[in-house]
Amino acid sequence: MANVRICMIGAGRVGKLHSGTLRRHVPGGDVVALVDPFERVLNETGDQFEIERRYTSLEAALDATTFDAVVITTPTPTHRDLAVLAAENGKHVFLEKPMALTLAECDDIITATTNNNVVLQMGFMRRFDPDFAAAWERIQAGEIGEPMIIKSLTHGPGLPPAWATDLKTSNGNLAEVNSHDLDTTRWMAASAPLRMYVEVANFKGAERGVTSEHYYDNMFATVKFESGAMASISGVCPCDYGYDSRVEIVGKKGIIQIGELKGESIVVCVDRDHGLVTPIFRRWPDRFRWGYIRELEHFVDCIRHERAPIVGGEDGRWAVAMVLAGTRSFLEERPVYLQEVMSDY
Ligand SMILES: NC(=O)c1ccc[n+]([C@@H]2O[C@H](COP(=O)([O-])OP(=O)(O)OC[C@H]3O[C@@H](n4cnc5c(N)ncnc54)[C@H](O)[C@@H]3O)[C@@H](O)[C@H]2O)c1
């Protein structure tokens, strides 16, 4: 079976991560080209991962070279146009979260990929993390009974890139950091979200020089699902202390916890007065190493075996709808029904 030839679009933080993952861990996927309009980053990432064919636009790559699929790791406002152009040229699409800024953009992406019969997979790597996947399988098997309360948190160590701290270009941390929790809680609840209430706060923005309107670095959301289940989601970024992602699901019969505060399972001792030191994960690539590998293996397998991915456009669209409802909730200081944002765009 032929390998899948992949053009990487975006050579920044996640572009580097996925290029390295494909090169080292996914033998069925060949990275054949790299696109980034920012030439310094294009060449730095191209050199690092030995990607010879480099272009400053997707249009130039389409004109000059042959490939089967794209992996899109660019800022959110570019997702719609890049995904639609790739799909219209018959390329399979792996798209980083958040899917887009608006539901109309999500619909354009879903329509283009469906009409052109190409795979669309969203970059929700937690679906592929061994711990998250095992928890979901146990819930499916009925071990803890029907989920009643889900608590999910993501705390990231540092500020994201500048475009991601501006609500206008990113939809803020709800989208940039907590998209993963929005997807996880809906996945674990196995139900559509009904209503959200969100509070935000800005504790460190001024000292870090972030001046964009409505910027927040702390977020707390409550979600009610149609099943009756409830979720709480907390987001803190920058939290400074490390990368922290944990979930607790309380069912009618029992409880499942995913993740823990400590990272690598080593214990260090250099001083009996300081005692034992247990590391925390430093960054998201460390915590979700296996999720990032397995999601790209899955993308390549879906293309080679003509299967639909386990996490696709509708999942991306739901997460964007929850971002929009949550944002409206804190701006208008009230609970917001998902129906309000889904019928009003
Ligand atoms: N799954 C995860 O865990 C995770 C983690 C962080 C970020 N992300 C997502 O990945 C995406 C990228 O984030 P990042 O942190 O790598 O951003 P980044 O700013 O580090 O990198 C983005 C790159 O895209 C390039 N770019 C901009 N417009 C482009 C275009 N039209 N064509 C090609 N390249 C273009 C930029 O020059 C930059 O090099 C975002 O959607 C973000 O939300 C996902």
The ligand as an SDF file (V2000), in Angstrom:
LIG
                    3D

 44 48  0  0  0  0  0  0  0  0999 V2000
   -3.4100   20.1760   19.7380 N   0  0  0  0  0  0  0  0  0  0  0  0
   -2.6970   20.9060   20.5620 C   0  0  0  0  0  0  0  0  0  0  0  0
   -2.3420   20.4580   21.6420 O   0  0  0  0  0  0  0  0  0  0  0  0
   -2.3200   22.3110   20.1790 C   0  0  0  0  0  0  0  0  0  0  0  0
   -1.3890   23.0040   20.9650 C   0  0  0  0  0  0  0  0  0  0  0  0
   -1.0580   24.3120   20.5830 C   0  0  0  0  0  0  0  0  0  0  0  0
   -1.6490   24.9020   19.4770 C   0  0  0  0  0  0  0  0  0  0  0  0
   -2.5670   24.1840   18.7570 N   0  0  0  0  0  0  0  0  0  0  0  0
   -3.2160   24.7660   17.5590 C   0  0  0  0  0  0  0  0  0  0  0  0
   -2.3130   24.6670   16.4510 O   0  0  0  0  0  0  0  0  0  0  0  0
   -2.4580   25.8100   15.6060 C   0  0  0  0  0  0  0  0  0  0  0  0
   -1.1190   26.5340   15.4980 C   0  0  0  0  0  0  0  0  0  0  0  0
   -0.6710   26.9070   16.7590 O   0  0  0  0  0  0  0  0  0  0  0  0
    0.8860   27.1940   17.0300 P   0  0  0  0  0  0  0  0  0  0  0  0
    1.0230   27.3470   18.4810 O   0  0  0  0  0  0  0  0  0  0  0  0
    1.7360   26.2200   16.3070 O   0  0  0  0  0  0  0  0  0  0  0  0
    1.0430   28.6220   16.3280 O   0  0  0  0  0  0  0  0  0  0  0  0
    2.3690   29.3330   15.8380 P   0  0  0  0  0  0  0  0  0  0  0  0
    2.0460   30.7800   15.8030 O   0  0  0  0  0  0  0  0  0  0  0  0
    3.5400   28.8560   16.6290 O   0  0  0  0  0  0  0  0  0  0  0  0
    2.5750   28.7650   14.3610 O   0  0  0  0  0  0  0  0  0  0  0  0
    1.6990   29.0570   13.3130 C   0  0  0  0  0  0  0  0  0  0  0  0
    2.5110   29.1280   12.0270 C   0  0  0  0  0  0  0  0  0  0  0  0
    1.5900   29.2450   10.9380 O   0  0  0  0  0  0  0  0  0  0  0  0
    2.1790   30.1260    9.9850 C   0  0  0  0  0  0  0  0  0  0  0  0
    1.1430   30.6250    9.0800 N   0  0  0  0  0  0  0  0  0  0  0  0
    0.3180   31.7010    9.2410 C   0  0  0  0  0  0  0  0  0  0  0  0
   -0.5200   31.8110    8.1750 N   0  0  0  0  0  0  0  0  0  0  0  0
   -0.2070   30.7930    7.3290 C   0  0  0  0  0  0  0  0  0  0  0  0
   -0.7120   30.3810    6.0660 C   0  0  0  0  0  0  0  0  0  0  0  0
   -1.7160   31.0270    5.4580 N   0  0  0  0  0  0  0  0  0  0  0  0
   -0.1480   29.3000    5.4740 N   0  0  0  0  0  0  0  0  0  0  0  0
    0.8560   28.6240    6.0590 C   0  0  0  0  0  0  0  0  0  0  0  0
    1.3800   28.9720    7.2690 N   0  0  0  0  0  0  0  0  0  0  0  0
    0.8330   30.0350    7.9000 C   0  0  0  0  0  0  0  0  0  0  0  0
    2.8630   31.1930   10.8290 C   0  0  0  0  0  0  0  0  0  0  0  0
    3.8540   31.9100   10.0980 O   0  0  0  0  0  0  0  0  0  0  0  0
    3.4540   30.3390   11.9570 C   0  0  0  0  0  0  0  0  0  0  0  0
    4.7710   29.9130   11.6740 O   0  0  0  0  0  0  0  0  0  0  0  0
   -3.5850   26.6340   16.2120 C   0  0  0  0  0  0  0  0  0  0  0  0
   -4.8020   26.2360   15.6420 O   0  0  0  0  0  0  0  0  0  0  0  0
   -3.5380   26.2280   17.6860 C   0  0  0  0  0  0  0  0  0  0  0  0
   -4.7580   26.3980   18.3570 O   0  0  0  0  0  0  0  0  0  0  0  0
   -2.8950   22.9080   19.0720 C   0  0  0  0  0  0  0  0  0  0  0  0
  1  2  1  0
  2  3  2  0
  2  4  1  0
  4  5  1  0
  4 44  2  0
  5  6  2  0
  6  7  1  0
  7  8  2  0
  8  9  1  0
  8 44  1  0
  9 10  1  0
  9 42  1  0
 10 11  1  0
 11 12  1  0
 11 40  1  0
 12 13  1  0
 13 14  1  0
 14 15  2  0
 14 16  1  0
 14 17  1  0
 17 18  1  0
 18 19  2  0
 18 20  1  0
 18 21  1  0
 21 22  1  0
 22 23  1  0
 23 24  1  0
 23 38  1  0
 24 25  1  0
 25 26  1  0
 25 36  1  0
 26 27  1  0
 26 35  1  0
 27 28  2  0
 28 29  1  0
 29 30  1  0
 29 35  2  0
 30 31  1  0
 30 32  2  0
 32 33  1  0
 33 34  2  0
 34 35  1  0
 36 37  1  0
 36 38  1  0
 38 39  1  0
 40 41  1  0
 40 42  1  0
 42 43  1  0
M  CHG  2   8   1  16  -1
M  END
$$$$
